[in-house]
Amino acid sequence: MAGARKRKDSATSLRRGFGLLAALGVILVLAGLVGLLYTAVATLTSMLLFGWLLLTGGIVGLAHAVQARGTSYFWLGVIVAALNIAAGVVVIRLPHATAAALTMFAALLFLTAGIFRLAGGLVVRGPQLGWTLLLGAFDLLLGILVLGCWPSSSQYVIGTFFSLSLLFDGLGLVATGYGGRRVVGLVSGKGGPKPVQPE
């Protein structure tokens, strides 16, 4: 009796946890959709979030370095923490300039990836040649479009990527939470097939 109650409580706890996971996923999906509608706001928000993460990480790293004073790690920890703090302050004070620099970097990455994929696909000519050429052309076109509209493209590129990341992460959490609740229901006998009554 006690074992059955314990299993029931455990299943209820698991279902509640998966439900919270799905709820968090819904929130992320909504945030991603709002971000796609207001990409400039999403870009600014992502830059400020990035800056505060760098600043907080630098402060925490500096505290750890101070605790490790007297060791060989001390000066390396202080330097890394100082760089993180300085970068965080710059990003927070100049979010638009940071977004422009990151957009330029992203465009160059897309261009480089597209060129390498196209060249590698044509040289190797493997079984996935069509997909490789298609992805390479897409990367190349995206890099050209972003770079051709720079710096105005920096107002929406980072925000779009950030919003899409939230959207897909949210969808993944929703799927995980929903699937987990179904599995727990099946295992606990709440959603499984009913036994066939003998005639």
GICORHU-V556744 format. One line per field, one symbol per residue. ss: DSSP state (2 for helix, 1 for strand, 0 for the rest). phi: phi as a letter, one per 20 degrees, with the letter a starting at -180 (. if undefined). Layout:
ss=???
phi=???
This chain:
ss=0222222222222222222222222222222222222022222222222222222222222222222000002222222222222222222220222222222222222222222222222222000022222222222222222222000222202222222222222222222222222222222200000000000
phi=.ffffffffffffffffffffffffffffffffffffcfffffffffffffffffffffffffffffefndffgfffffffffffffffffffcfffffffffffffffffffffffffffffflffdffffffffffffffffffffefeffffcfffffffffffffffffffffffffffffffenecefffffff
